Structure formats: C-alpha cells, structure tokens
Amino acid sequence: MKARIKVTLKNGVLDPQGKAIEHALDQLGFAGIGDVRQGKYFEVTLAEQNPDKARAQLEDACKKLFANTVIENYAIELDA
C-alpha cells in the first residue's frame, strides 16, 4: 500500500523559510505571490494491506518522527 504524508506548520507558527521564499519570489519578479508557507511531503510504501491498520501505523510514525505535533499538522492519504 502506498501513502502520502503532508506536514505543514500550524497557523500562527512563524515560518521564516516561507518568508524567505516569498521574498525571493518577489525579487525574481513574481508579483502577486504572497503568504508562502513551506512544509514537508513524504511518500511511503507499506507492507500492511489493511487500510485501518496502515493508517494507525502511519499516525504513530507521524507523531514519533515525521511531524513535530507541537508546531506542525499532518495529513495522511492512502492509496488502497
């Protein structure tokens, strides 16, 4: 089974990398692009074929490794 995990900063958490990207876009002439937020994206292959068990396994992995749940949100998408 394949899964995609998107990790983003929670609202209200400062994003200096996103601001740097936003500034660079402006300097490169991309006017009108603003409020850039950066995140992380993971593609994972699991041996588990049961979607509920796979999701539970990935939830645990997100809480322990992929995301800092104090400042980050995560979303899991499974391909059955």
C-alpha positions, 0 to 999 in steps of 0.5 A: 500500500502506498501513502502520502504524508503532508506536514505543514506548520500550524497557523500562527507558527512563524515560518521564516523559510516561507518568508524567505521564499516569498521574498525571493519570489518577489525579487525574481519578479513574481508579483502577486505571490504572497503568504508562502508557507513551506512544509514537508511531503513524504511518500511511503510504501507499506507492507500492511494491506489493511487500510485501518491498520496502515493508517494507525501505523502511519499516525504513530510514525507521524507523531514519533518522527515525521511531524513535530505535533507541537508546531506542525499538522499532518495529513495522511492519504492512502492509496488502497 
